[in-house]
Amino acid sequence: MIDDAVYGWKSFLAVLTALLLLLLIGMFGYMLIEGWSWHDALYMTFISFSTVGYGEVGPLHWSGRLFSMVIILTGLVILAMFSAIVTSFLVRKQFLTTYRDKKMKNEIEKLRGHTILCGAGETGKTVINEFMKTKKSLVVLEERQHVIDQVRELHPGLCILQGDATKDDTLMEANIQHAGGLITALSEDTANLFVVISARSLKPELTIVARAVDPHTAGKMYKAGATHVISPNLTEGMRMAATVLRPTVVSFLDVMSKDDELGLRLEEFCVLPGSAFAGKSLQELAIPARTGLIVLGVKKQDAFAYNPQSTTKIEANDVMIMLGDSAKIEKLEALSRQ
């Protein structure tokens, strides 16, 4: 696609250069042959190759008429080439856009357990970056075309749909019926509230994370069906306080989350029924030795076990909280299926 764009621009510049050269050649040609002033010669050249049908600037000698014929024929060829390039560019752009959109919609229809992100603003961009690092399936819904262009430039392979996330049709287009979660990070709390209501009605068991700028809106979000509500003001305040009170801990978390080379992140792994891990202790599983993951905690129903002992038994539907990267989690998933 990039090569086609470069070729198109080169062709356009070549035709434009040919037009300018034709104007210059015609102007100097009429000045030499007919002895006209430069502005009369330029005007005659312009009306000749454009074939507008205006009268001649002055009487032409036979050599001037022959020269005019050459200018007219050359001008027609160049204008035809210019028209073909512009038409080809517009048709190719429309075709590529239609093909890309159709291909993307087909990909979205095949997704299972993906996450839908409503809004690609500053908060949304941070969410996108994290999903791209962890290589998790994400579908982005955004109305503003310039924002979509920015995100596509940074993440060419990302699935992005243009539309109003508060409408049921847009959520259905994002394959919400097969989604595993939804994050609404729109700029207005009212819009986020509408998304929560729509998403909950379309899929009652969906995990929904909503952004609430006004902390007082959080209660309404939960009543509307949000699973979790994040308030930026509250989160920022807690982080600022922690930076002063526990600077080393905050620095460690920053390095862990932002250093791509280090690749350490807090990950979770749910033990599904029938898994090879179910009914075994952490000592028997030997997760650190087999995968390199560090088990920090285990969630059993509604209770958390922090720093679990080696004798802790893992049951079906338990969720293990671990420190590592997505590649090690994939290795753990493979071991659980053995």
Phi, psi and omega per residue, in radians:
M1 nan -0.711 3.124
I2 -1.149 -0.716 3.128
D3 -1.101 -0.677 3.110
D4 -1.119 -0.700 3.134
A5 -1.142 -0.740 3.126
V6 -1.123 -0.757 3.116
Y7 -1.089 -0.704 3.129
G8 -1.100 -0.764 3.129
W9 -1.162 -0.674 3.112
K10 -1.112 -0.733 3.118
S11 -1.123 -0.741 3.130
F12 -1.079 -0.778 3.134
L13 -1.160 -0.634 3.126
A14 -1.127 -0.760 3.126
V15 -1.171 -0.710 3.115
L16 -1.095 -0.709 3.091
T17 -1.115 -0.700 3.120
A18 -1.113 -0.667 3.094
L19 -1.110 -0.778 3.125
L20 -1.113 -0.723 3.108
L21 -1.118 -0.676 3.115
L22 -1.097 -0.722 3.097
L23 -1.076 -0.781 -3.125
L24 -1.172 -0.786 3.139
I25 -1.095 -0.770 3.129
G26 -1.100 -0.745 -3.127
M27 -1.077 -0.874 -3.127
F28 -1.213 -0.554 3.120
G29 -1.121 -0.819 3.115
Y30 -1.167 -0.597 3.115
M31 -1.125 -0.688 -3.120
L32 -1.360 -0.737 -3.052
I33 -1.340 -0.807 -3.044
E34 -1.785 -0.204 -3.139
G35 1.285 0.424 -3.125
W36 -1.400 2.888 3.035
S37 -1.279 2.836 -3.059
W38 -1.094 -0.618 -3.102
H39 -1.299 -0.598 3.052
D40 -1.178 -0.697 -3.135
A41 -1.156 -0.715 3.127
L42 -1.136 -0.726 -3.141
Y43 -1.130 -0.730 3.137
M44 -1.117 -0.703 3.105
T45 -1.092 -0.752 -3.083
F46 -1.137 -0.811 -3.103
I47 -1.284 -0.330 3.130
S48 -1.319 -0.938 -3.055
F49 -1.340 -0.323 3.085
S50 -1.489 -0.193 3.104
T51 0.888 0.829 3.137
V52 -1.409 -0.293 3.073
G53 1.529 0.239 3.088
Y54 -1.246 2.861 3.119
G55 -1.247 2.809 3.139
E56 -1.235 2.657 3.133
V57 -1.130 -0.648 3.131
G58 -2.807 3.036 3.107
P59 -1.024 2.425 -3.112
L60 -1.892 2.411 2.976
H61 -1.322 2.971 -3.117
W62 -1.059 -0.637 3.115
S63 -1.176 -0.637 3.101
G64 -1.158 -0.671 3.113
R65 -1.167 -0.703 3.097
L66 -1.094 -0.733 3.115
F67 -1.103 -0.681 3.125
S68 -1.111 -0.671 3.114
M69 -1.075 -0.715 3.116
V70 -1.129 -0.751 3.135
I71 -1.084 -0.757 -3.113
I72 -1.122 -0.826 -3.128
L73 -1.111 -0.774 3.132
T74 -1.114 -0.725 3.130
G75 -1.103 -0.707 3.112
L76 -1.085 -0.703 3.136
V77 -1.138 -0.790 -3.112
I78 -1.152 -0.736 3.129
L79 -1.139 -0.631 3.093
A80 -1.130 -0.717 3.095
M81 -1.123 -0.712 3.136
F82 -1.095 -0.773 3.127
S83 -1.113 -0.689 -3.133
A84 -1.156 -0.701 -3.122
I85 -1.163 -0.784 3.139
V86 -1.109 -0.783 3.131
T87 -1.098 -0.764 3.131
S88 -1.093 -0.693 3.135
F89 -1.105 -0.803 -3.115
L90 -1.161 -0.740 3.139
V91 -1.151 -0.752 -3.138
R92 -1.116 -0.723 3.139
K93 -1.111 -0.757 3.128
Q94 -1.159 -0.701 -3.138
F95 -1.147 -0.777 -3.133
L96 -1.137 -0.677 3.118
T97 -1.127 -0.789 3.132
T98 -1.119 -0.757 -3.140
Y99 -1.121 -0.747 -3.134
R100 -1.116 -0.763 -3.129
D101 -1.135 -0.731 -3.138
K102 -1.158 -0.711 3.129
K103 -1.136 -0.704 3.138
M104 -1.140 -0.727 3.131
K105 -1.123 -0.637 3.083
N106 -1.144 -0.681 3.106
E107 -1.136 -0.723 -3.129
I108 -1.133 -0.670 3.140
E109 -1.108 -0.455 -3.123
K110 -1.518 -0.196 -3.082
L111 -1.226 2.558 3.071
R112 -2.410 2.294 3.120
G113 1.273 0.313 -3.124
H114 -1.393 3.023 3.107
T115 -1.987 2.447 3.108
I116 -1.838 2.230 3.092
L117 -1.912 2.119 3.113
C118 -1.761 1.898 -3.136
G119 1.802 2.131 -3.141
A120 -1.999 0.686 3.069
G121 -1.305 -2.689 -3.101
E122 -1.116 -0.770 3.092
T123 -1.132 -0.752 3.138
G124 -1.084 -0.680 3.133
K125 -1.101 -0.659 3.100
T126 -1.126 -0.714 3.088
V127 -1.082 -0.768 -3.131
I128 -1.062 -0.794 -3.136
N129 -1.030 -0.729 -3.133
E130 -1.170 -0.704 3.115
F131 -1.167 -0.638 3.120
M132 -1.168 -0.630 3.122
K133 -1.185 -0.673 -3.119
T134 -1.549 -0.070 3.078
K135 1.043 0.732 3.094
K136 -1.731 2.613 -3.102
S137 -1.210 2.287 -3.103
L138 -2.492 2.376 3.031
V139 -2.081 2.197 -3.066
V140 -1.827 2.316 3.042
L141 -1.939 2.159 -3.097
E142 -2.598 2.444 -3.132
E143 -1.547 -0.664 -2.989
R144 -1.368 2.165 -3.072
Q145 -1.158 -0.703 -3.105
H146 -1.155 -0.559 3.075
V147 -1.215 -0.712 3.095
I148 -1.051 -0.746 3.132
D149 -1.091 -0.709 3.121
Q150 -1.103 -0.785 -3.118
V151 -1.181 -0.699 3.133
R152 -1.141 -0.582 3.114
E153 -1.162 -0.645 -3.138
L154 -1.417 -0.614 -3.083
H155 -2.310 1.412 -3.047
P156 -1.021 -0.576 -3.063
G157 -1.567 0.061 -3.085
L158 -1.321 2.457 3.098
C159 -1.419 2.003 -3.123
I160 -2.226 2.289 3.075
L161 -2.057 2.377 3.087
Q162 -1.606 2.149 -3.136
G163 2.985 3.007 -3.133
D164 -1.522 1.982 -3.061
A165 -1.203 -0.277 3.135
T166 -1.362 -0.154 -3.113
K167 -1.674 2.449 -3.115
D168 -1.065 -0.677 -3.102
D169 -1.067 -0.680 -3.135
T170 -1.170 -0.729 3.108
L171 -1.154 -0.641 3.092
M172 -1.154 -0.654 3.099
E173 -1.120 -0.494 3.098
A174 -1.458 0.142 3.084
N175 1.104 0.833 -3.099
I176 -1.153 -0.448 -3.116
Q177 -1.140 -0.363 3.107
H178 -2.009 0.190 -3.119
A179 -1.397 2.700 3.099
G180 -1.706 -0.375 -3.123
G181 -2.845 2.862 3.114
L182 -2.456 2.360 3.070
I183 -2.087 2.128 3.089
T184 -1.911 2.000 -3.071
A185 -2.185 0.723 3.112
L186 -1.271 2.828 -3.029
S187 -1.277 -0.447 -3.102
E188 -1.916 2.400 3.141
D189 -1.097 -0.616 -3.139
T190 -1.067 -0.766 3.133
A191 -1.124 -0.729 3.109
N192 -1.094 -0.653 3.118
L193 -1.113 -0.740 3.107
F194 -1.114 -0.678 3.123
V195 -1.114 -0.743 3.135
V196 -1.055 -0.805 -3.136
I197 -1.073 -0.810 -3.120
S198 -1.125 -0.804 -3.101
A199 -1.132 -0.706 -3.125
R200 -1.172 -0.614 3.123
S201 -1.256 -0.555 -3.119
L202 -1.378 -0.597 3.119
K203 -2.533 1.700 -3.029
P204 -1.057 -0.556 -3.072
E205 -1.592 0.119 -3.076
L206 -1.227 2.445 3.020
T207 -1.417 2.097 -3.056
I208 -2.103 2.167 3.074
V209 -1.968 2.150 -3.055
A210 -2.065 2.574 3.077
R211 -1.709 2.278 3.131
A212 -2.263 1.893 3.135
V213 -1.169 -0.753 3.108
D214 -1.558 2.038 -3.132
P215 -0.991 -0.481 -3.135
H216 -1.211 -0.300 3.141
T217 -1.424 -0.274 -3.071
A218 -1.011 -0.741 3.140
G219 -1.054 -0.702 3.118
K220 -1.161 -0.626 3.116
M221 -1.096 -0.774 3.133
Y222 -1.130 -0.708 3.120
K223 -1.134 -0.567 -3.141
A224 -1.306 -0.292 3.094
G225 2.186 0.115 3.130
A226 -1.204 2.409 3.082
T227 -1.371 -0.740 3.102
H228 -2.394 2.532 3.080
V229 -2.190 2.213 -3.130
I230 -1.913 2.178 3.083
S231 -1.838 1.974 -3.119
P232 -0.992 -0.692 -3.118
N233 -1.107 -0.757 3.123
L234 -1.157 -0.759 -3.126
T235 -1.129 -0.769 3.135
E236 -1.117 -0.704 3.125
G237 -1.101 -0.751 3.122
M238 -1.140 -0.645 3.137
R239 -1.213 -0.709 3.110
M240 -1.056 -0.772 3.117
A241 -1.117 -0.731 -3.141
A242 -1.141 -0.581 3.130
T243 -1.095 -0.604 3.111
V244 -1.432 -0.752 -3.052
L245 -1.379 -0.658 -3.086
R246 -2.338 1.133 -3.036
P247 -1.096 -0.616 -3.112
T248 -1.198 -0.700 3.117
V249 -1.114 -0.772 3.136
V250 -1.110 -0.721 3.118
S251 -1.092 -0.721 3.118
F252 -1.080 -0.783 3.138
L253 -1.138 -0.641 3.106
D254 -1.108 -0.813 3.135
V255 -1.098 -0.725 -3.100
M256 -1.136 -0.621 -3.054
S257 -1.596 -0.404 -3.031
K258 -1.871 -0.349 -3.095
D259 -1.442 1.817 -3.108
D260 -1.190 -0.567 3.141
E261 -1.205 -0.664 3.110
L262 -1.177 -0.763 3.017
G263 1.223 0.335 3.138
L264 -1.586 2.322 3.102
R265 -2.607 2.735 3.008
L266 -1.360 2.101 -3.120
E267 -2.114 2.769 3.075
E268 -2.224 2.625 -3.123
F269 -2.435 2.128 -3.133
C270 -1.658 2.226 3.127
V271 -1.468 1.919 -3.093
L272 -1.383 2.685 3.061
P273 -1.019 2.357 -3.107
G274 1.549 -0.006 3.133
S275 -1.228 2.659 3.101
A276 -1.176 -0.270 -3.133
F277 -1.457 -0.416 -3.038
A278 -1.095 2.296 3.103
G279 1.513 0.055 -3.137
K280 -1.928 2.688 3.106
S281 -1.484 2.868 3.111
L282 -1.088 -0.557 3.107
Q283 -1.147 -0.702 3.123
E284 -1.211 -0.629 -3.118
L285 -1.269 -0.571 3.113
A286 0.861 0.878 -3.070
I287 -1.078 -0.794 -3.141
P288 -1.048 -0.708 -3.104
A289 -1.261 -0.597 -3.055
R290 -1.525 -0.448 -3.068
T291 -2.225 -0.376 -3.064
G292 1.558 0.014 3.108
L293 -1.427 2.551 3.099
I294 -1.869 2.094 -3.129
V295 -1.442 2.018 -3.114
L296 -1.679 -0.498 -3.107
G297 -2.912 2.891 3.105
V298 -2.354 2.261 3.079
K299 -1.733 2.108 3.097
K300 -2.008 1.880 -3.051
Q301 0.993 -1.934 -3.112
D302 -1.849 0.130 -3.100
A303 -1.993 2.522 3.109
F304 -1.861 2.416 3.016
A305 -1.949 1.893 -3.104
Y306 -1.529 2.529 -3.124
N307 0.811 1.052 -3.033
P308 -1.103 2.585 3.122
Q309 -1.349 2.841 -3.139
S310 -1.143 -0.369 -3.141
T311 -1.486 -0.083 -3.135
T312 -1.089 2.185 -3.106
K313 -1.584 2.356 3.134
I314 -1.680 2.186 3.131
E315 -1.957 2.941 3.097
A316 -1.053 2.465 -3.130
N317 1.314 0.032 2.992
D318 -1.239 2.605 3.106
V319 -2.067 2.143 3.125
M320 -1.693 2.290 3.080
I321 -1.715 2.146 -3.016
M322 -2.353 2.744 3.073
L323 -1.835 2.121 -3.118
G324 3.042 -2.613 3.115
D325 -2.316 3.020 -3.063
S326 -1.129 -0.565 3.138
A327 -1.125 -0.686 3.123
K328 -1.239 -0.581 3.065
I329 -1.123 -0.702 3.090
E330 -1.085 -0.671 3.094
K331 -1.144 -0.683 3.111
L332 -1.136 -0.699 3.100
E333 -1.077 -0.701 3.122
A334 -1.124 -0.695 3.124
L335 -1.172 -0.608 -3.115
S336 -1.195 -0.372 -3.117
R337 -1.601 -0.100 -3.106
Q338 -1.313 nan nan
